[in-house]
Amino acid sequence: RALRDVRHQLKLDSASLQAMPPQGRHGHSHGGRRGWNAQDFVLLSIALTFFMYAGFTLSTSRPSPTREPRETSGPALVALNAAQDDAALRAIPDSLEPTPPPHADSQGGAPLPVKTDLAGHPGDDSSSAKPPAEEVKKAVDKEAGASAPHPPVAAVAAVAAPSEVPAGEKAEMASSTAGQFRNGYYTHPALRVLVLTYDRSKPLARLLKSLEEADYLGDRADLDVWVDVPPSGVVDAAVLSVANEAAWTHGIKKVHVRKKNVGLKTQWIHTWNESIPTGLHADTPEIPIILEDDMEVSKYFWTWLKKGHGKYKMRKEVAALTLQRASLCAANCAELHGGPKREEGYNFWYPLVGSWGYSPKADHWVRFTQQWLPAFEKSGKKPYVEGLTPTSWYKSFEGQKRCPGKRCMWTMLHLKYTSENSDRFTVYARAKGDKTLGANHREGGLHYGKAAGVDHQLVTEWTDPGLEDFPDEPLRLGLDGKENGRDTKI
């Protein structure tokens, strides 16, 4: 643009020069001394034009200094670290750099604003939008009541030692690191691993070890460990120690400690949304895997999960994928034993949530947890789907005063949702040799009165081509265990 203006100015000055008398063109005064002539004015015009545009370009391209937003895990948590620091970004290997954020301008311009409230839900379209980073900073400042700058944090920060937690005090802690903020927007990992734990330190150590040893194909995977506390509010010291000391070399690791006992249902429903500084949205690009602490994963779980999500991303009837080997035949029928027998492994759809290594799609999880579930619970209705084994379990838990409540089975609510909505299928894998991508050691706890042992052995070699085949029209099992049998749609 500057060059065009200079050329235009030259044409004008050249025309003016031709119109001047000869003595004026050569710049000789009557006294013999050289004065200003047209050529001098042309050169001066060129210089002024050049410096004007050069200065404007520099001033508009120089980034303005901004304070990086401090990370928050939502209104329910107060993060121990309240500042963002580039050290956390430098601590991540280059191979784990995230993909471009979904809210960035498609032409490479400034990030588009995302409207969220403090819980991470989309805001009213009529309100003025602010970039996610500003929203996060505002939320943290309001929650923590602090405006002074905070010291930088490392890529993996430790939570306060158990001895530093006042006895009986229901204080909330969270260990987290600098969030992935670039130019005002949050960049997501390819995979977010959400581990739910309470008071089982040894199973937790086994799970975290298997996760660290898994193959992530060079993708960035962030780890969020969510520790619930007993009614006393005092966190289990052994669990906290295992969570903090576990190695994690695939991305960012965070340890969150609940302020008070919330129960397994809340852990399941809310942790994904609370793990993302800008909240969970239907177009959130990351893939989650939600694991209770008595699980153990195959080294190849991400190989399968990534390909399956990529294949069925646009299939509206698919709600999620699961690492679980199918066993429960929901309509009071015989055990599935993984699904119909075949020589090779294969993948199929089944309209029953697989909670042993569950990986929901973002749009499904938003519809279920943020839209349908609040309205359903407010209605006071029962989540019964008659004729199904889980409904019998739920009624039994009602007699034990476990349901409804924070110790109730969240999967019954999900089954009720899928009975009324089209996004109802979970993708299962049937590996050869009675193997599984996610093994459940069935430790004693809320689900089992005493330990029942591991359900299946893990897939240890990636040699089954059937597990990489996600057909457009896969085998679909009904809730009665039959191919194309009874569906949940009522």
C-alpha positions in Angstrom: 0.0 0.0 0.0 2.9 2.4 0.8 4.5 1.6 -2.5 1.3 2.3 -4.4 1.1 5.7 -2.7 4.7 6.5 -3.5 4.2 5.7 -7.1 1.1 7.8 -7.3 3.0 10.7 -5.6 5.8 10.4 -8.1 3.3 10.7 -11.0 1.8 13.9 -9.5 5.2 15.4 -8.8 6.5 14.5 -12.3 3.5 16.3 -13.9 4.1 19.3 -11.7 7.7 19.4 -12.7 6.9 19.3 -16.4 4.6 22.3 -15.9 7.3 24.5 -14.2 9.5 27.0 -16.0 13.0 25.8 -17.0 14.8 27.9 -14.4 12.5 26.5 -11.7 13.3 23.0 -12.7 17.0 23.4 -12.3 16.7 25.3 -9.0 19.0 28.3 -9.7 18.1 31.5 -7.9 19.0 34.9 -9.3 21.8 35.1 -6.7 23.5 31.9 -7.9 22.7 30.0 -4.7 20.9 26.6 -4.9 17.4 26.7 -3.4 14.5 24.2 -3.0 13.3 22.8 -6.3 10.7 20.3 -7.4 13.0 17.3 -7.1 13.7 18.2 -3.5 10.0 18.2 -2.8 9.6 14.9 -4.5 12.3 13.3 -2.4 10.9 14.8 0.8 7.4 13.5 -0.1 8.8 10.0 -0.7 10.6 10.0 2.6 7.7 11.3 4.6 5.3 8.8 3.1 7.7 5.9 3.8 8.3 6.8 7.4 4.7 7.4 8.0 3.6 3.9 6.9 6.6 2.2 8.5 5.8 3.8 11.8 2.1 2.8 11.5 3.0 -0.8 10.7 5.3 -1.1 13.7 2.8 0.4 16.1 -0.1 -1.9 15.0 2.0 -5.2 14.9 3.6 -4.8 18.3 1.7 -6.9 20.9 0.3 -5.0 23.8 1.4 -6.3 27.2 -1.3 -8.2 28.9 -1.5 -10.1 32.1 -2.1 -13.8 31.5 -5.3 -15.0 33.0 -5.2 -17.2 36.1 -6.7 -20.6 35.8 -9.8 -21.7 37.6 -11.5 -25.0 37.8 -15.0 -23.5 38.3 -16.9 -22.0 41.1 -16.7 -25.2 43.2 -12.9 -25.1 43.4 -10.3 -22.6 44.4 -7.0 -23.3 42.6 -3.8 -23.1 44.7 -2.1 -21.5 41.8 -3.8 -18.4 40.5 -1.4 -17.3 37.8 -0.4 -18.4 34.3 3.2 -18.7 33.3 5.0 -19.4 30.0 7.2 -21.8 31.9 4.4 -24.4 31.8 4.2 -24.1 28.1 7.9 -24.5 27.7 7.8 -27.6 29.9 5.7 -29.4 27.3 7.6 -31.1 24.5 7.2 -29.6 21.0 5.6 -32.9 19.8 2.7 -32.3 22.3 1.7 -28.9 21.1 -2.0 -28.6 20.7 -4.0 -28.2 17.6 -5.5 -24.8 16.7 -8.3 -23.8 19.0 -11.9 -24.1 17.7 -12.8 -20.6 18.6 -10.0 -19.0 16.6 -10.9 -17.0 13.5 -10.8 -19.3 10.5 -8.7 -16.8 8.6 -6.0 -16.7 11.2 -7.2 -13.5 12.8 -8.0 -12.7 16.4 -9.8 -15.3 18.5 -13.5 -15.2 18.4 -15.2 -14.5 21.8 -16.8 -17.3 23.7 -19.7 -16.5 25.9 -19.7 -18.4 29.2 -21.0 -18.0 32.7 -18.8 -19.1 35.7 -20.0 -22.7 35.3 -18.8 -22.8 31.7 -22.3 -22.8 30.2 -23.0 -20.8 27.1 -24.3 -17.3 27.9 -27.2 -15.3 26.5 -26.7 -14.3 22.9 -27.9 -10.9 23.7 -25.1 -10.2 26.2 -21.7 -8.8 25.2 -19.1 -11.6 24.7 -15.6 -11.6 26.2 -12.6 -13.8 25.3 -12.3 -17.0 27.4 -9.1 -15.8 29.1 -10.8 -12.6 30.3 -13.8 -14.6 31.5 -11.5 -16.9 33.5 -9.5 -14.0 35.0 -12.8 -12.3 36.1 -14.1 -15.5 37.6 -10.9 -16.2 39.6 -10.6 -12.6 40.8 -14.2 -12.7 42.0 -13.8 -16.1 43.7 -10.4 -15.6 45.2 -10.8 -11.9 46.1 -7.3 -11.2 45.1 -6.0 -8.7 42.6 -2.3 -8.7 43.3 -0.1 -10.6 40.9 0.7 -14.2 41.9 4.0 -16.0 41.5 4.4 -18.3 38.4 3.8 -22.0 38.7 5.5 -25.0 37.3 4.0 -27.4 34.7 3.1 -29.9 37.4 2.4 -28.3 40.8 2.0 -30.2 44.0 -1.0 -29.8 46.3 -0.5 -28.8 49.9 0.9 -31.6 52.1 -1.7 -33.5 54.2 -0.2 -32.1 57.4 -1.0 -28.6 56.2 -4.7 -29.3 55.9 -6.4 -28.2 59.2 -8.1 -31.2 60.9 -11.8 -31.2 60.2 -11.7 -28.2 58.1 -13.6 -28.6 54.8 -11.1 -26.5 53.0 -10.9 -27.0 49.3 -7.6 -27.4 47.4 -6.6 -27.9 43.9 -3.3 -28.5 42.3 -3.1 -27.3 38.8 -0.7 -25.8 36.3 -0.7 -22.9 33.9 -3.5 -23.5 31.5 -2.8 -23.5 27.8 -3.7 -20.0 27.0 -2.4 -18.4 23.8 -3.3 -14.9 22.8 -6.4 -14.9 24.9 -7.9 -18.3 24.0 -7.6 -21.7 25.6 -6.0 -24.5 23.5 -7.2 -28.0 24.2 -5.3 -31.3 24.5 -6.1 -34.1 22.0 -7.1 -36.3 25.0 -8.2 -35.4 28.6 -7.8 -38.2 31.1 -10.2 -37.8 34.0 -9.4 -40.0 37.0 -12.0 -40.3 39.8 -10.6 -41.4 43.2 -11.5 -41.4 46.9 -9.6 -43.6 49.4 -8.0 -46.4 47.3 -4.3 -45.5 47.0 -2.9 -48.8 45.6 -5.5 -49.2 42.9 -4.9 -45.5 42.0 -1.2 -46.1 41.7 -1.8 -49.1 39.3 -4.1 -47.1 37.1 -1.8 -44.1 36.9 1.1 -46.4 36.0 -0.9 -47.9 33.2 -1.8 -44.5 31.9 1.7 -43.3 31.9 2.9 -46.3 30.0 0.2 -46.1 27.3 1.0 -45.0 23.7 -0.4 -41.6 22.9 0.9 -41.5 19.3 2.7 -38.2 20.0 -0.5 -36.4 20.9 -0.8 -34.2 23.9 -2.8 -35.8 26.7 -3.7 -33.9 29.9 -4.3 -35.7 33.2 -6.8 -34.5 35.8 -7.0 -36.4 39.0 -10.2 -35.7 41.0 -10.0 -36.6 44.7 -13.2 -36.7 46.7 -13.0 -36.4 50.4 -14.9 -38.2 53.2 -17.6 -36.4 55.2 -15.0 -35.2 57.6 -13.5 -33.1 54.9 -9.9 -34.5 55.5 -8.3 -35.9 52.3 -6.8 -39.3 52.3 -3.1 -38.7 52.7 -2.0 -41.8 50.8 -4.2 -41.1 47.9 -3.0 -37.5 47.7 0.6 -38.6 47.8 0.1 -41.1 45.0 -1.7 -38.5 42.9 1.0 -35.9 43.4 4.0 -38.2 42.9 2.8 -40.1 39.8 4.8 -39.5 36.7 3.1 -37.8 33.7 5.1 -37.0 30.6 2.4 -36.6 28.0 1.0 -33.2 28.8 -0.3 -31.2 31.8 -1.1 -33.0 35.0 -3.5 -31.5 37.6 -4.7 -32.8 41.0 -8.0 -31.5 42.3 -9.2 -32.0 45.9 -12.9 -31.5 46.6 -13.9 -29.0 49.2 -16.4 -31.5 50.7 -17.7 -34.9 50.0 -19.7 -34.8 46.8 -20.1 -38.5 46.0 -19.4 -40.5 42.8 -22.4 -39.2 40.9 -21.2 -35.6 41.0 -17.6 -36.7 40.2 -18.9 -38.4 37.0 -21.3 -35.6 35.9 -19.2 -32.5 36.5 -15.5 -33.2 36.4 -15.1 -32.8 32.6 -16.7 -29.4 32.6 -14.8 -28.3 35.7 -11.5 -29.4 34.3 -11.6 -27.0 31.4 -11.0 -23.3 32.3 -13.5 -22.1 29.7 -16.0 -24.9 30.5 -17.3 -27.7 28.3 -19.3 -26.8 25.2 -20.9 -28.9 22.4 -18.0 -28.0 20.1 -15.2 -28.7 22.5 -12.6 -30.5 20.4 -10.9 -32.6 23.0 -11.7 -36.3 23.6 -12.2 -37.4 27.2 -11.7 -40.7 29.0 -13.3 -41.0 32.5 -11.9 -43.7 34.7 -12.6 -44.8 38.3 -9.5 -45.7 40.2 -9.9 -49.5 40.1 -9.5 -49.5 36.3 -6.4 -50.3 34.3 -5.9 -49.5 30.7 -4.3 -51.2 27.7 -1.2 -49.6 26.2 -3.3 -49.2 23.0 -6.5 -47.7 24.4 -5.8 -44.3 22.8 -5.0 -45.9 19.4 -8.5 -47.4 19.4 -10.3 -44.4 21.0 -8.8 -41.8 18.7 -9.8 -43.7 15.5 -13.3 -44.5 16.7 -14.0 -40.9 17.7 -12.7 -39.7 14.3 -14.9 -42.2 12.5 -18.1 -41.5 14.4 -17.7 -37.8 15.2 -20.6 -36.8 12.9 -22.9 -39.7 13.7 -25.7 -38.2 15.7 -26.8 -41.6 17.1 -23.4 -42.3 18.7 -23.1 -41.0 22.2 -19.8 -42.4 23.3 -17.1 -45.1 23.1 -16.1 -47.3 26.0 -13.0 -49.4 26.9 -15.3 -51.9 28.7 -15.9 -55.4 27.3 -19.6 -55.8 27.1 -21.1 -58.2 29.7 -24.5 -57.0 31.0 -27.4 -57.9 28.9 -29.7 -55.1 30.1 -33.2 -56.7 29.4 -32.9 -59.4 32.1 -31.1 -61.7 29.7 -28.0 -63.9 29.7 -24.5 -62.4 29.9 -23.1 -61.1 26.6 -19.6 -62.4 27.0 -18.3 -59.5 24.9 -20.8 -59.8 22.1 -21.6 -62.3 19.4 -18.6 -64.6 18.7 -16.4 -64.1 15.7 -12.9 -65.2 14.7 -11.6 -61.7 14.5 -12.1 -58.8 16.8 -14.7 -56.2 15.9 -16.5 -53.1 17.0 -20.3 -52.8 17.5 -22.9 -50.4 18.9 -24.9 -51.1 22.0 -27.5 -48.8 23.6 -26.1 -49.2 27.2 -23.5 -46.9 28.8 -20.2 -48.6 29.4 -18.9 -46.9 32.5 -15.6 -48.8 32.8 -13.6 -46.4 30.7 -16.3 -44.1 29.3 -15.5 -41.6 26.6 -18.5 -39.5 25.7 -18.7 -37.1 22.8 -18.8 -33.4 23.8 -22.2 -32.6 22.3 -23.8 -35.6 23.9 -22.3 -34.9 27.3 -23.5 -31.3 27.2 -27.0 -32.3 26.2 -27.2 -35.0 28.9 -25.5 -33.2 31.9 -26.2 -29.5 31.2 -29.6 -29.6 29.5 -31.6 -32.7 30.1 -30.4 -33.8 33.6 -31.1 -30.5 35.5 -34.6 -30.4 34.1 -35.3 -34.1 34.8 -34.1 -33.9 38.4 -36.2 -30.8 39.0 -39.3 -32.6 37.7 -39.0 -35.2 40.5 -39.7 -38.1 38.1 -38.3 -41.6 38.5 -35.7 -42.7 36.0 -37.3 -46.1 35.5 -37.0 -47.9 32.1 -39.2 -50.9 32.8 -38.1 -54.4 32.0 -34.4 -53.7 32.4 -32.0 -55.0 35.0 -30.6 -51.6 36.0 -34.1 -50.5 36.9 -34.3 -53.3 39.3 -31.0 -52.3 40.8 -32.2 -48.7 41.1 -35.4 -49.7 42.9 -33.3 -51.8 45.3 -31.0 -48.9 46.1 -34.1 -46.8 46.7 -35.0 -49.2 49.5 -31.5 -48.8 50.9 -31.9 -45.0 50.8 -29.0 -44.8 48.4 -31.2 -43.4 45.6 -31.8 -40.7 44.8 -28.7 -39.1 46.2 -25.0 -38.6 45.8 -24.3 -42.3 46.3 -26.9 -43.3 43.7 -26.1 -44.9 40.3 -25.7 -42.1 37.7 -25.9 -44.7 34.9 -29.7 -45.1 35.5 -30.2 -41.5 34.7 -28.2 -41.9 31.5 -30.3 -45.0 30.6 -33.4 -42.9 31.0 -31.9 -40.2 28.8 -31.0 -42.6 26.0 -34.6 -44.1 26.2 -35.9 -40.7 25.1 -33.2 -39.3 22.8 -31.6 -40.4 19.6 -27.9 -40.1 20.7 -28.0 -43.4 22.6 -25.4 -45.8 21.3 -22.1 -46.6 22.9 -19.4 -48.1 20.8 -17.8 -51.3 22.2 -14.8 -53.4 21.1 -14.8 -57.2 21.2 -11.1 -58.1 21.2 -10.0 -61.6 20.5 -9.0 -64.0 23.3 -11.4 -62.6 25.8 -9.2 -59.5 26.1 -10.2 -55.9 26.9 -9.0 -52.4 26.4 -9.9 -51.4 29.9 -9.8 -53.9 32.8 -11.8 -53.4 35.9 -10.2 -54.9 39.1 -13.5 -54.6 40.9 -12.1 -53.4 44.2 -14.2 -53.3 47.3 -16.1 -50.0 47.5 -19.4 -48.5 46.5 -20.0 -51.0 43.7 -18.6 -54.2 45.3 -18.8 -55.1 49.0 -15.5 -56.9 48.7 -12.9 -57.3 46.0 -14.1 -59.5 43.1 -10.9 -59.5 41.0 -10.1 -58.4 37.5 -12.8 -58.9 34.9 -10.6 -59.5 31.8 -7.0 -59.4 30.8 -5.7 -56.4 28.8 -4.9 -56.2 25.1 -1.1 -56.3 25.1 -0.4 -56.5 21.3 -2.0 -54.4 18.6 -2.3 -57.2 16.0 -6.1 -57.5 15.5 -7.1 -55.6 12.4 -10.8 -55.9 13.4 -10.3 -53.4 16.2 -9.3 -50.8 13.7 -12.3 -51.3 11.6 -15.2 -48.9 12.4 -17.8 -49.6 9.6 -20.4 -47.1 8.5 -23.1 -49.6 9.4 -21.8 -51.7 12.2 -23.4 -54.6 14.1 -26.0 -53.2 16.5 -27.1 -55.1 19.6 -30.4 -54.5 21.3 -30.8 -54.3 25.0 -31.9 -58.0 24.8 -28.5 -58.9 23.5 -29.7 -59.8 20.0 -28.6 -58.3 16.7 -30.9 -55.4 15.8 -33.0 -56.4 18.9 -34.9 -54.3 21.4 -33.7 -50.7 21.4 -34.0 -48.1 24.2 -36.1 -45.8 22.0 -39.6 -45.8 23.5 
